[in-house]
Amino acid sequence: MKTNLENYLDYQRKFNRMESIIDSWAVEYNLEKFKPLIDDGFSNEDIIEYFAVKLDKFTDKYLLEIEANREPKTVKQIMKEHGGK
């Protein structure tokens, strides 16, 4: 079982890695766009659920685009990857 400190360090490492990939100012800027939802009375949980659904749809669409643009492999390439000649 992880301690609170271990959990904190895990989150910190993960978040630091994320912020090394994207700019934290961009996240902060986009979070500003949620102010009207807060002003309207939506809870953090409501907003998180909304964002999670939007993120899931975006991720599905993005992964499909990646798959559609991927070069098909030849039988020879597949055989080589699996130790064949």
QUIKATA-V159772 format. One record per helix or strand. SS is the DSSP state (2 for helix, 1 for strand). FROM is the first residue (numbers start at 0). TO is the last residue. If there is no record, write none. Layout:
ss	from	to
SS	FROM	TO
SS	FROM	TO
This chain:
ss	from	to
2	3	20
2	23	38
2	43	68
2	74	80
